[in-house]
């Protein structure tokens, strides 16, 4: 078994589960981890991590294009926060000014960049907007502005038309113990950020720097500095969202699969179908995943065609979900119909144009 030779944790996760399930797994190209060859009972398939052999090329391209994917989601009546694509600051200012006064905060992101590269959250002023556009412009000529949604971030994993897991991403907070300083609490948190798993070391939290200016600014806003001792049970936030680069916020991942309501399950399945993605990560931001999603309390931010499964298997908090087992079972399921791109099936829950369940 070549598990220890793999660098990519997604591949290690898949290879380890495949071995457990009696599925042969090998690199298609020796020394290259782009493709895995899986064989079971004489059937062989080739995958790219969590991108399956059934994913249409067009579906993957649609998922990468934020403007196209948002349009398709909107056409299905799903709640997508207002957005626009611009190249000039004047266009961006005009978009922000037409938003309701109480919602004049936006996320600025490169149109075709991946992950959180170039993304600035909760941009509120003209000066912040100009700086955020310059930052995003270093990754893409076209820039998307989208109304900022207050709340928590959720990743919903859909495999073959079924929600398999839900993870909540929330900015790190400290909980006082009555005798440790904030600096000491951060040191303790950093000491536990690496977890040993069957697939190797897993970094569940990036290092928090006590001298980070954004951390100290947020502490000062709450009336603290790093040498203060919070009372036992006192919650201290370390990161504000206003005008923050998305990648600079340290987050904890917790499983909340049992919390998602039936309406949101159907909504996520419809979102995956709308783009023709068989294994999809639906990114939602809302107040509470247990409440039906509407534009008043949240929206769908993105649909990913190469979803990370690691945090579902090894969450920082909560129950581990066997999503890789579900993924492998799906890959070898027989008599599957091809995924159709840009179509969706009307389910038991209908949505009006704002995403409200009827």
C-alpha positions as CSV (number, residue, x, y, z in Angstrom):
1,X,0.0,0.0,0.0
2,X,1.4,3.4,-1.1
3,X,-0.6,5.5,1.4
4,X,2.5,6.8,3.2
5,X,3.9,8.0,-0.2
6,X,0.9,10.3,-0.8
7,X,1.1,14.0,0.0
8,X,-2.5,14.9,-0.7
9,X,-4.7,14.3,2.3
10,X,-7.8,13.8,0.2
11,X,-6.1,11.0,-1.7
12,X,-4.9,9.5,1.5
13,X,-8.4,9.5,2.9
14,X,-9.8,7.8,-0.2
15,X,-7.0,5.3,-0.4
16,X,-7.3,4.3,3.2
17,X,-11.1,3.9,2.9
18,X,-10.7,1.9,-0.3
19,X,-8.3,-0.5,1.4
20,X,-10.8,-0.9,4.2
21,X,-13.6,-1.7,1.7
22,X,-11.5,-4.1,-0.4
23,X,-11.1,-1.7,-3.3
24,X,-7.8,-1.7,-5.1
25,X,-6.3,1.8,-5.3
26,X,-3.2,3.0,-7.2
27,X,-1.9,6.1,-8.8
28,X,-2.7,6.2,-12.5
29,X,0.6,7.9,-13.2
30,X,3.5,6.9,-10.8
31,X,4.6,9.9,-8.8
32,X,1.6,12.0,-9.8
33,X,-1.4,12.3,-7.5
34,X,-3.8,13.9,-10.0
35,X,-5.6,10.7,-10.7
36,X,-6.4,7.5,-8.8
37,X,-7.4,4.2,-10.4
38,X,-9.9,2.2,-8.3
39,X,-10.8,-1.4,-9.1
40,X,-13.5,-3.6,-7.5
41,X,-15.0,-6.9,-8.8
42,X,-13.4,-6.4,-12.2
43,X,-14.8,-2.8,-12.6
44,X,-12.2,-0.1,-12.9
45,X,-12.8,3.7,-12.7
46,X,-10.5,6.7,-12.6
47,X,-11.1,9.7,-10.3
48,X,-9.6,13.1,-9.5
49,X,-9.8,13.1,-5.7
50,X,-13.5,13.9,-5.0
51,X,-14.3,14.6,-8.6
52,X,-15.9,11.5,-10.0
53,X,-15.8,9.8,-13.4
54,X,-19.5,10.8,-13.9
55,X,-19.0,14.5,-13.6
56,X,-19.6,16.2,-17.0
57,X,-16.9,18.6,-18.2
58,X,-19.5,21.3,-18.6
59,X,-20.7,21.0,-15.0
60,X,-17.1,21.5,-13.7
61,X,-16.7,24.6,-15.8
62,X,-20.0,26.0,-14.6
63,X,-19.0,25.5,-11.0
64,X,-15.8,27.4,-11.6
65,X,-17.7,30.3,-13.2
66,X,-19.4,32.1,-10.2
67,X,-21.5,34.3,-12.5
68,X,-22.9,31.4,-14.6
69,X,-23.5,29.2,-11.6
70,X,-25.3,32.0,-9.7
71,X,-27.5,32.6,-12.7
72,X,-28.5,28.9,-12.9
73,X,-29.3,28.8,-9.2
74,X,-31.4,31.9,-9.4
75,X,-33.3,30.5,-12.4
76,X,-34.2,27.5,-10.2
77,X,-35.7,30.0,-7.6
78,X,-32.9,29.4,-5.1
79,X,-31.8,32.1,-2.7
80,X,-28.6,33.8,-4.0
81,X,-27.6,37.1,-2.4
82,X,-27.6,40.0,-4.9
83,X,-24.4,40.2,-7.0
84,X,-22.7,41.8,-10.0
85,X,-19.5,41.4,-12.0
86,X,-17.4,44.5,-12.6
87,X,-14.0,45.7,-13.8
88,X,-14.2,49.3,-12.7
89,X,-14.5,51.0,-9.2
90,X,-17.4,53.2,-10.5
91,X,-19.4,50.2,-11.4
92,X,-18.8,48.7,-7.9
93,X,-19.8,51.9,-6.1
94,X,-23.0,52.0,-8.2
95,X,-23.9,48.5,-7.2
96,X,-23.3,49.1,-3.5
97,X,-25.4,52.3,-3.5
98,X,-28.4,50.5,-4.9
99,X,-28.4,48.0,-2.1
100,X,-30.8,48.6,0.9
101,X,-29.1,51.0,3.4
102,X,-29.1,48.3,6.1
103,X,-27.4,45.8,3.7
104,X,-24.7,48.0,2.2
105,X,-21.9,45.6,2.9
106,X,-20.4,43.4,0.2
107,X,-17.9,40.5,-0.4
108,X,-15.4,41.3,-3.1
109,X,-13.9,38.3,-4.8
110,X,-12.1,37.4,-8.1
111,X,-14.5,36.0,-10.6
112,X,-12.5,32.9,-11.5
113,X,-10.1,32.3,-8.6
114,X,-10.2,29.3,-6.3
115,X,-10.6,28.9,-2.6
116,X,-10.4,32.2,-0.7
117,X,-7.7,33.8,-2.8
118,X,-8.3,37.5,-3.2
119,X,-11.5,37.5,-1.3
120,X,-12.3,40.4,1.1
121,X,-15.3,40.1,3.5
122,X,-17.8,42.7,4.8
123,X,-16.5,45.7,2.8
124,X,-18.4,48.8,4.0
125,X,-16.7,52.0,2.9
126,X,-15.5,53.4,-0.4
127,X,-11.9,53.3,0.7
128,X,-12.3,49.6,1.7
129,X,-14.0,48.9,-1.6
130,X,-11.2,50.4,-3.7
131,X,-8.5,48.4,-1.7
132,X,-10.5,45.2,-1.9
133,X,-10.9,45.5,-5.7
134,X,-7.2,46.1,-6.1
135,X,-6.5,43.0,-4.1
136,X,-9.0,40.9,-6.0
137,X,-7.8,42.3,-9.3
138,X,-4.4,40.7,-8.7
139,X,-6.1,37.4,-9.2
140,X,-8.7,38.1,-11.9
141,X,-9.5,41.0,-14.2
142,X,-13.2,40.5,-13.6
143,X,-14.4,41.0,-10.0
144,X,-17.6,39.8,-8.4
145,X,-19.3,41.9,-5.7
146,X,-22.0,40.1,-3.6
147,X,-24.1,41.4,-0.8
148,X,-22.5,40.3,2.5
149,X,-24.7,38.0,4.6
150,X,-24.3,38.0,8.4
151,X,-24.3,34.7,10.1
152,X,-22.3,31.4,9.9
153,X,-20.7,29.5,7.0
154,X,-21.9,26.0,6.3
155,X,-20.7,23.4,3.8
156,X,-23.3,20.8,2.8
157,X,-22.0,17.7,1.0
158,X,-24.3,16.2,-1.6
159,X,-23.5,12.9,-3.1
160,X,-25.7,11.4,-5.8
161,X,-28.7,13.4,-4.8
162,X,-28.4,12.9,-1.0
163,X,-27.1,15.2,1.7
164,X,-24.3,13.1,3.4
165,X,-22.9,15.7,5.8
166,X,-23.0,19.3,7.0
167,X,-20.1,21.2,8.6
168,X,-20.3,24.6,10.2
169,X,-17.3,27.0,9.9
170,X,-17.0,29.6,12.6
171,X,-14.3,32.1,13.5
172,X,-12.2,30.9,16.5
173,X,-13.3,32.1,19.9
174,X,-11.5,31.8,23.3
175,X,-13.3,30.6,26.4
176,X,-11.9,32.0,29.6
177,X,-11.0,29.6,32.5
178,X,-10.7,32.3,35.2
179,X,-6.9,32.1,35.6
180,X,-5.2,32.1,32.2
181,X,-4.4,35.2,30.2
182,X,-5.7,35.6,26.7
183,X,-2.1,35.1,25.4
184,X,-1.9,31.8,27.4
185,X,-5.3,30.7,26.1
186,X,-4.1,31.3,22.5
187,X,-0.9,29.3,23.2
188,X,-3.0,26.4,24.6
189,X,-5.3,26.5,21.5
190,X,-2.3,26.5,19.2
191,X,-0.8,23.5,21.0
192,X,-3.9,21.4,20.1
193,X,-4.3,22.5,16.5
194,X,-2.6,19.4,15.1
195,X,-4.5,16.1,15.3
196,X,-3.0,12.6,14.7
197,X,-5.3,10.6,12.4
198,X,-5.1,7.3,10.6
199,X,-4.0,9.1,7.5
200,X,-1.4,11.2,9.3
201,X,-1.1,14.6,10.9
202,X,-4.1,16.9,10.2
203,X,-3.9,20.6,10.8
204,X,-7.3,21.5,12.1
205,X,-6.5,25.1,12.8
206,X,-3.9,27.5,11.4
207,X,-1.5,29.1,14.0
208,X,-3.0,32.1,15.8
209,X,-0.4,34.9,16.2
210,X,-0.8,36.9,19.4
211,X,0.9,39.8,17.6
212,X,-1.6,39.7,14.7
213,X,-2.9,43.3,14.3
214,X,-6.4,42.1,13.4
215,X,-6.5,39.9,16.5
216,X,-5.4,42.7,18.7
217,X,-7.8,45.1,17.1
218,X,-10.7,42.8,17.8
219,X,-9.6,42.3,21.4
220,X,-9.4,46.1,21.9
221,X,-12.9,46.5,20.5
222,X,-14.1,44.2,23.3
223,X,-12.0,46.0,25.9
224,X,-9.3,43.4,26.2
225,X,-5.6,43.0,25.6
226,X,-3.5,39.8,25.5
227,X,-2.5,40.0,29.2
228,X,-6.1,40.2,30.5
229,X,-7.6,37.2,32.3
230,X,-11.2,36.5,31.1
231,X,-13.6,35.1,33.7
232,X,-14.5,31.4,33.6
233,X,-16.8,30.7,30.7
234,X,-16.3,34.1,29.1
235,X,-16.3,34.0,25.3
236,X,-13.8,36.2,23.5
237,X,-13.8,36.6,19.8
238,X,-10.5,36.9,18.0
239,X,-11.6,37.9,14.5
240,X,-14.0,40.5,13.2
241,X,-15.3,40.1,9.6
242,X,-15.3,43.8,8.6
243,X,-12.9,44.4,5.7
244,X,-11.1,41.1,6.4
245,X,-9.3,38.9,3.9
246,X,-11.2,35.6,4.0
247,X,-8.0,33.6,4.3
248,X,-6.8,35.6,7.4
249,X,-9.6,34.4,9.6
250,X,-8.9,31.2,11.6
251,X,-11.9,28.9,11.7
252,X,-13.1,25.8,13.6
253,X,-15.1,23.1,11.9
254,X,-18.0,21.4,13.7
255,X,-20.4,18.7,12.4
256,X,-24.0,19.8,12.3
257,X,-25.4,17.2,10.0
258,X,-28.3,16.4,12.4
259,X,-29.3,20.1,12.5
260,X,-30.1,20.9,8.9
261,X,-33.9,21.1,8.2
262,X,-35.7,19.2,5.5
263,X,-36.3,22.3,3.4
264,X,-32.6,23.1,3.3
265,X,-31.8,19.5,2.4
266,X,-34.1,19.7,-0.6
267,X,-32.6,23.1,-1.5
268,X,-29.1,21.8,-1.5
269,X,-30.0,18.8,-3.6
270,X,-31.7,21.1,-6.1
271,X,-28.6,23.3,-6.2
272,X,-26.3,20.4,-7.1
273,X,-28.8,19.2,-9.8
274,X,-29.0,22.6,-11.3
275,X,-25.3,22.5,-12.2
276,X,-25.3,18.8,-12.9
277,X,-22.7,18.1,-10.2
278,X,-22.9,14.6,-8.7
279,X,-20.5,15.2,-5.8
280,X,-21.0,18.8,-4.7
281,X,-20.1,21.0,-1.8
282,X,-22.8,23.6,-1.3
283,X,-21.6,26.7,0.5
284,X,-24.3,28.5,2.5
285,X,-24.1,31.5,4.8
286,X,-27.1,32.0,7.1
287,X,-28.2,32.6,10.7
288,X,-29.1,29.0,11.4
289,X,-29.0,25.9,9.1
290,X,-32.0,24.5,11.0
291,X,-34.3,27.2,9.7
292,X,-35.5,27.3,6.0
293,X,-33.1,29.4,4.0
294,X,-34.4,32.7,2.6
295,X,-32.8,35.8,1.3
296,X,-33.9,37.5,4.5
297,X,-31.6,35.2,6.6
298,X,-29.0,33.9,4.2
299,X,-28.2,32.5,0.8
300,X,-26.2,30.1,-1.4
301,X,-22.8,31.5,-2.0
302,X,-21.2,28.8,-4.2
303,X,-21.4,25.2,-5.5
304,X,-18.1,23.3,-5.6
305,X,-17.4,20.4,-7.9
306,X,-14.3,19.3,-6.0
307,X,-15.5,19.3,-2.4
308,X,-13.1,18.7,0.5
309,X,-14.3,15.7,2.6
310,X,-11.6,15.9,5.3
311,X,-13.5,18.1,7.7
312,X,-16.5,15.9,7.5
313,X,-14.5,12.9,8.5
314,X,-12.3,14.7,11.1
315,X,-14.3,17.7,12.4
316,X,-12.8,19.7,15.2
317,X,-16.0,19.2,17.1
318,X,-18.9,16.8,16.6
319,X,-19.5,13.4,15.0
320,X,-17.3,12.0,12.2
321,X,-19.3,11.2,9.1
322,X,-18.3,8.3,6.7
323,X,-18.6,10.4,3.6
324,X,-15.7,8.7,1.8
325,X,-17.5,5.4,2.2
326,X,-20.6,6.9,0.7
327,X,-18.5,8.4,-2.1
328,X,-16.8,5.0,-3.0
329,X,-20.1,3.2,-2.8
330,X,-21.6,5.7,-5.2
331,X,-18.6,5.4,-7.6
332,X,-19.2,1.6,-8.0
333,X,-22.9,1.7,-8.0
334,X,-24.3,0.0,-11.2
335,X,-26.9,1.2,-13.7
336,X,-26.5,4.9,-12.9
337,X,-27.9,7.4,-15.3
338,X,-25.5,10.0,-16.6
339,X,-25.6,13.3,-14.7
340,X,-27.4,15.9,-16.7
341,X,-26.0,19.4,-16.6
342,X,-28.3,22.4,-16.1
343,X,-31.4,20.4,-15.1
344,X,-33.1,19.7,-11.9
345,X,-36.0,17.7,-10.6
346,X,-38.9,19.5,-8.8
347,X,-39.1,17.9,-5.3
348,X,-41.5,17.9,-2.5
349,X,-40.6,21.4,-1.5
350,X,-41.2,24.3,-3.9
351,X,-39.5,27.7,-3.7
352,X,-40.7,31.1,-4.7
353,X,-38.4,33.6,-6.3
354,X,-36.9,34.7,-3.0
355,X,-36.2,31.1,-2.0
356,X,-39.0,30.9,0.5
357,X,-40.5,27.4,0.9
358,X,-44.1,27.6,-0.3
